Amino acid sequence: MTTLLLLGLAAAAVLAFREYRAWHLGWGSSEQERRRPLPGDGERFRSSFTATRAITVAAPPEDVWPWLVQIGFGRAGWYSYDWLDNLGRPSADGIVPELQGLRVGDWVPMSAKVDERTAFRVAALEPNRMLLWTKPDSTWAWVLDPVDGGSSTRVLSRLRCRHDPTSLPGLAGILLMELGDFPMFRKLLLNLRRRAEARATARKARDPDTASG
């Protein structure tokens, strides 16, 4: 009886995790968006972890982009749990002018250590439209689609990673992505939205005739 109970609990846990995994890997996105090709797809490696997440922001792409390009450890932060991913330093609540000139080849650090294994590099960008970060084992794409006549933005982001399940670092990476990635990523998107919408509101208050264009 005890064995059957344990087997039942194990099966229930597996099913619950499968449901949770499907939900968090596609949080906020539609099936069409999850199937949509994005920059970085199919490049460099076969992904073992692919998360496509999305959020609608009540602000035009021009008010989202400045927040996006300044992201990074030691830069504007990650707009997430700063005590965990920014050594307790608060993420920026304003646009940092010196961080706005992001170019292909620039680093987007994940931590104090900056090299090709631990930090992303900018592989491609199109202002107010698209940004792609890459590492040898990861790609992270951002696409800003104007909606509602350009007054709002659909922010679509896809993170792809490759892990080796036969190695301890690979197993650690799998656990990190499966259990720790989603709360951080979700917080980033929510705070990105809050900042961009506040910027759009302030800009509209200053100049209501040009705020949408």
N, C-alpha and C positions, 0 to 999 in steps of 0.2 A: 504493500500500500504506500509506504514511504517512497519507494522507488518510483511508482507511478505518479505520485504527487510532484516529486522533483522533476521528472520528465515533463510533466504538464506545465510546471512553472518555467522550465527552460524553454519550452516551445512557445509559451506566451511571451516570454522576454524577447525571443528572436523575432516574433511577429511584430511586437511593439516597436522594436528597434528598426525593423524594415519600414514600418509606417512613418516613424519619426525621421528616418534618413531621407525618404522620398520627399517629405514635407520640407525639411530644412535645406536640402539641395536645390529646391526650386522655389524657395520662399519669395512670395510676391510676384512671381513670374507666371505667365500663361504658358500653355503647352506650345503654342506657336513660337513664343520667345525662347523657350528651351530648345526648340529644334532649329532655331535661326542660326545661320553661320555668323560667327563674330571674328574679329581680328585675333590671330593667334591659334585658331582652331587647326588642328592637324599639324602644327609646326613642332619640330624638335623631338617629340616623343609621343608615345601613346599614353593618354591620361588614365590614371587609376582613381582619380578623384576629380569630378567636374561639378561645380556648383554654379547655377545660373539664377541670380536673384535680381529683383527689380523693385522700384518704388516710383510713384508719381509725385512730382514736386510742383507745387503751384507757383512756379517761377519759370521764366524763359531760360534756355540753355546758357545765355550770357551771364546769368546770375548764379548758375551752378558751377560753371567751369572754373572761375577763380578759386573756389574752395577746393576743387578736385586737384588742381595742378600743384597746390602747395602742401599736399599730404606727405607725411613721412616722419619717421623718428628723427629728432633733431631739427625738423623743419616746423610745420604747423601742427604736428601730431597726427593722430589717426581718428580723432573725433569719436573715440570709443571709450574704453575703460582705462583712463590715463595712468592709474596706479599700476596697471598690468602691462600696458604696451608703450608707455612713454615715461617710465621711471618716476611717475608721480607728477610730472610737469604738465600743467593744463594745456589741452589743445587750444589753438588760437580761436578766438571768437571774432576776429576781424581779418580782413584781407591783408596779407603781408606783401607789400610791393616788391621787395627784393626776391621773393620766391615765385613771382609770376612769369619769369622768363624761362620756363621749363623747355628743354630741347632734347632731341633724340640723343641718346648716349648718357644723359644725366642719371645719377643714382636716385633711387627712392628707397632709403634705408628702412629696414625692419627693426633694427637694433643699433646699439653703439658700434658694433662691428660692421664694417662695410667691405664686402668682397662679393664675387659673383655667386657664391653659394648662399650668402645670407641676405643679400639686398637685391632688389629689382633694378633693372635698367629700363629707361624709356626706349622702346623699340620703334614706336610710331605715334604720331599725334596729329590731330586736325583740330585746331582751336574751336571750341564750342560744339564739337561733334564727336570726337573719338580719341581715346588714349589707350595705349598698350604698353604694359610693363612685362618684362621677361626675366627669367633666370634659367639656367640650364635644365632645371627640372620643374619649372612652373611658368605659366603665363597668366596674366590678369588683365582682362580687357574691360574697358568702360565705353559705353555708347550713350550719347545724349540725343534722344529723339524728341523734337518739338511736337507737342500735341495741343489740342484746343486752340488751333489757329496760332500757335507759337507762344501763347501766354503761359503754358505749362510745359514740363519736361518729363519724359519717361526715361528714368535712369536705369540702364540695364548693365549688369556687371557679371562677368564670367571668370571664375578662378579654376584653373586646371593644374593638377599636380601629378607627379609620378613618384611612387614610393616602392622600395624593394622590401617586400614582406619577409624576406629571408634574413634580413639584417636587423640588429637592434635599433640603429638609427631610423631605418625604414619603418619598423613597427612603432617607434615613438612618434614618427611623423604621421602615421595613419591615425593613431589615437588622438594626436593633437588636432588634426583636421576634422575627424569624425565627432569629437566631443567639444573642442574648444573654439573651432573656427566660427560656427554659426552665431553664438552670442556676440562675438566681437564684430562680425560683419554686419549683423542686424543693427547694432548700436551705431556703427559707422554710417549706415544708410539713413537711419532716423535723424542723426545729428547733422548729416549733410543736408537733408531736407529742411530741417529747422533753420539752419544758417542761411541757406539759399532763399528761403521764403522771407526771412527777416530782411535780407538784403534787397529783395524785390519790393517789399513793402516800403522800406525806407527810400528807395529810389523813386518809387511812384509818388510818395509824399513830397519829395523834392521837386519833381518835374513830371506831373501826371500826363502831360502831352506826349512825352517821349519814353515813358517807362516801359512800354511794351515793344519797343523797337530798337 
